[in-house]
Amino acid sequence: MRNIWSCDYRTRQHKCIQIQRVLTEETHKYSSKMASSCWDISPIIPIYVGFLLIASISPVLSISTQSSNRFPANQTFRPGEELQKLKWIRAQLRKINKPHIKTIQSPDGDLIDCVPSHQQPAFDHPKLKGKKPLDPPERPKGHDPTGSTTDSYQLWRISGESCPEGTIPIRRTTENDILRASSIARFGRKPVSVKRDSESNGHEHAVGYVMGDQYYGAKASLNVWAPTVNNPNEFSLSQMWVISGSFGDDLNTIEAGWQVSPELYGDNYPRFFTYWTTDAYQATGCYNLLCSGFIQTNNQIAIGAAISPTSSYNGGQFDISLLVWKDPKHGHWWLEFGSGLLVGYWPSFLFSHLAKHASMVQFGGEVVNTRSSGFHTSTEMGSGHFSEEGFGKSSYFRNLQVVDWDNSLIPLSNLRILADHPNCYDIQGGINIVWGNYFYYGGPGRNVNCP
């Protein structure tokens, strides 16, 4: 059990031992219960895109306040408050971790619970109570999944075990997961406070994007790496954004990709993730299945679980395909992962602007640079190598497409690229017959040109 109290060992040892005994008993009761189961860029574009990317990435904790905010050095030890915090955490865990009929132990330490699909967190939503997942819709015209469906997209499937039909796999949330969050009250959500100056917030990115039309979905293939993350409060990710709204309080986004986030997951594995919001990350939305919203329909993919295999430098390359599109019949936004695996959908009623269509689509990488040691982080983006190194060495997105008003997949007509710190992480794009629209991106972070 993680230590969630603060006391001076020499002067308060007796109190610590006493309260630890109480907390351990509380946790033991809960644990026992759980165990039972081209490229021209308008001058306004960098600001426009930068603002989105600051807002739209995983939880970031200020390095200067990480330890002091939780338990300041001069704070009086209050056993009652710590017990109250533990009870709140237990209540959250009961809400997130649903009753399951089977549990699968993953090699990375995750517990994957097989939860009856009608009991997943989405159906806690008032508009979804008593309902069941919808049948799959028709894919967009021109959609042709390459390769065959495989069982080896994620580490938890390596043993050969799977969740039964009628259930979905959900990564079990632990007490430590919640305690790692910068704010336990906002566990599973992204930060609310957003500044337009990306450098001040430490968000750095390299992206390709399109805007200026009505978009009903997007598709891309991106290769998966395990970039080094230099600090527990930093992250590295690659993802796709489907966006609408004014970039104010009404910003709507649907997001999917892979990320390495020690704060969110407690390790350095690249993990498949999703996110959504309809009010610029203020009160709506969450990662994965940590709140009611996204409805999962697939029993083979666990959102938030580690992806396997990954790409290696100058070696084998492994990529995944992501497709997000709006079902013309019901208006819901569906997600496909890999070679034809429908993961589930975001109900249209969750959104305001995205209830109609998207006005922008983005693809690319993002890191957080906390400058914890006074200089630029060495957290890697993508493979950790610059775009100029090309295939087998640099990270890529390929076959970039969007879905038009007729539910047809079409090539991008005006892809723009942007790297706001090119000496640290950069991007180069192109187009060819095999890969269509593509770009290489990434970098090592701190180097002689990125102090």
NORSUL-V316795 format. One record per backbone hydrogen bond with DSSP energy under -1.0 kcal/mol. CO is the residue of the C=O (numbers start at 1). NH is the residue of the N-H. Records with the same first field share a line. If there is no record, write none. Layout:
# NORSUL-V316795
CO->NH + NH
This chain:
# NORSUL-V316795
8->12
12->16
13->17
14->18
15->19
16->20
17->21
18->22
19->23
20->24
21->25
22->26
23->27
24->28
25->29
26->30
27->31
28->32
29->33
30->34
31->35
34->37
42->45
44->48
45->49
46->50
47->51
48->52
49->53
50->54
51->55
52->56
62->65
65->69
67->71
72->75
78->82
79->83
80->84
81->85
82->86
83->87
84->88
85->89
86->90
87->91
88->92
89->93
90->94
91->95
92->96
93->97
102->114
104->112
106->109
110->106
111->172
112->104
113->170
114->101
115->168
116->119
117->120
120->123
121->124
122->125
125->128 + 129
128->131
140->143
141->409
153->308
154->157
155->158
157->160
164->167
166->117
168->115
170->113
174->178
175->179
176->180
178->181
183->186
184->187
186->189
188->287
196->198
197->201
198->203
202->369
204->367
205->420
206->365
207->418
208->363
209->416
210->361
215->358
216->326
217->403
218->324
219->401
220->322
221->398
222->320
224->311
228->380
231->234
235->368
236->260
237->366
238->258
239->364
240->256
241->362
242->254
243->359 + 360
244->252
248->251
251->280
252->244
253->277
254->242
255->275
256->240
257->273
258->238
259->271
260->236
261->265
262->266
270->307
271->259
272->304
273->257
274->288
275->255
277->253
279->282
287->290
295->345
302->305
305->272
306->155
312->315
316->312
318->224
320->222
321->338
322->220
323->336
324->218
325->334
327->331
332->327
333->346
334->325
335->343 + 344
336->323
337->341
338->340
341->337
343->297 + 298
344->335
345->295
346->333
347->350
348->351
353->356 + 357
358->215
359->212
360->243
361->210
362->241
363->208
364->239
365->206
366->237
367->204
371->374
377->446
381->384 + 443
386->389
387->390
390->393 + 394
392->314
395->441
396->223
397->439
398->221
401->219
402->410
403->216
404->407
407->141
408->404
410->402
415->39
416->209
418->207
421->424 + 425
424->445
426->442
428->440
430->438
432->436
435->399
436->432
437->400
438->430
439->397
440->428
442->426
443->381
447->450
450->447
